[in-house]
Amino acid sequence: MNYVLVLAIILILILVYRAVTARIYGEKVLVYVYSSTCPHCIEFNKVWEVIKTKFPKTESYPITDYQARQKKIKSVPHIYIEYRYNGATITAPYTGPRTAEAILKWAS
């Protein structure tokens, strides 16, 4: 029983270490997931163009229903940050106002 607890603690420590390392040393990428038929996404595209000129690394992806289920995306436009380091990817979703200023402040 104690071995299971020790192994669980070690696993948690490894996961925390990878998350912290990715956050500190990793590449920070601002990601925008959209649907080309969504009116909110079409409107947000103007804001995204401003963000792309001011944030060092951005990516945008059109989404399908399958991808939405895989990534647990419930609505679009969906914005999140990925911290990528040494095979680990940590994500942090954005839930605030859909303005360039607010998103850039959050992402910095």
C-alpha positions in Angstrom: 0.0 0.0 0.0 2.8 2.4 0.9 4.5 1.7 -2.4 1.5 2.8 -4.4 1.3 6.0 -2.4 5.1 6.7 -3.0 4.7 5.9 -6.8 1.7 8.2 -7.0 3.6 11.0 -5.3 6.6 10.5 -7.6 4.3 10.6 -10.6 2.7 13.8 -9.4 6.1 15.4 -8.8 7.2 14.5 -12.3 4.1 16.0 -13.9 4.5 19.2 -11.9 8.1 19.4 -12.8 7.3 19.1 -16.5 4.5 21.7 -16.3 6.7 24.2 -14.5 9.7 23.6 -16.8 7.4 24.1 -19.9 6.0 27.2 -18.4 9.4 28.7 -17.5 11.6 27.5 -20.4 9.1 26.6 -23.1 8.0 28.4 -26.2 4.8 30.4 -25.6 2.4 30.2 -28.4 -1.0 32.0 -28.6 -3.5 29.8 -30.4 -6.8 30.7 -32.1 -9.3 28.1 -33.1 -12.1 29.1 -35.3 -14.9 28.1 -37.7 -15.1 29.8 -41.1 -18.9 29.8 -40.8 -19.1 31.3 -37.3 -20.2 34.9 -37.3 -18.4 35.5 -34.0 -15.2 34.1 -35.5 -15.5 36.2 -38.6 -15.9 39.3 -36.4 -13.0 38.3 -34.2 -10.6 37.8 -37.2 -10.1 41.6 -37.2 -8.9 41.5 -33.6 -6.7 38.4 -34.3 -4.9 40.3 -37.1 -4.0 43.0 -34.6 -2.8 40.4 -32.1 -0.7 38.6 -34.7 1.3 41.8 -35.3 2.0 42.3 -31.6 2.5 38.8 -30.1 5.8 37.0 -31.1 4.3 33.5 -31.9 0.7 32.9 -32.9 -1.0 30.0 -34.7 -4.6 29.7 -35.9 -6.5 26.6 -36.9 -9.9 26.0 -38.5 -11.8 23.4 -36.4 -13.9 20.4 -37.2 -16.4 18.7 -34.9 -14.0 15.9 -34.4 -11.2 18.2 -33.4 -13.5 20.1 -31.0 -14.4 16.9 -29.2 -10.7 15.8 -29.1 -9.5 19.1 -27.6 -12.7 19.5 -25.5 -13.5 22.9 -27.2 -17.1 23.8 -26.5 -17.3 27.0 -28.5 -15.4 29.2 -31.0 -13.7 31.5 -31.3 -11.4 29.7 -28.8 -8.1 31.3 -27.6 -5.5 29.6 -25.5 -1.8 29.7 -24.7 0.4 26.6 -25.2 3.7 26.3 -23.4 5.8 23.8 -25.4 9.0 22.4 -24.1 10.8 19.1 -24.7 7.7 17.2 -25.8 5.5 18.6 -23.1 2.6 20.9 -23.9 0.7 22.8 -21.2 -2.4 24.8 -22.2 -4.2 27.7 -20.6 -7.5 28.8 -22.0 -8.5 32.4 -22.3 -11.9 33.3 -20.9 -11.9 37.1 -20.8 -13.1 39.9 -23.1 -12.4 39.4 -26.8 -10.3 42.6 -27.3 -6.7 42.7 -28.5 -5.7 44.7 -25.5 -7.2 42.3 -23.0 -5.8 39.2 -24.7 -2.3 40.6 -25.1 -2.3 41.7 -21.5 -3.3 38.2 -20.4 -0.8 36.5 -22.7 2.2 38.6 -21.6 
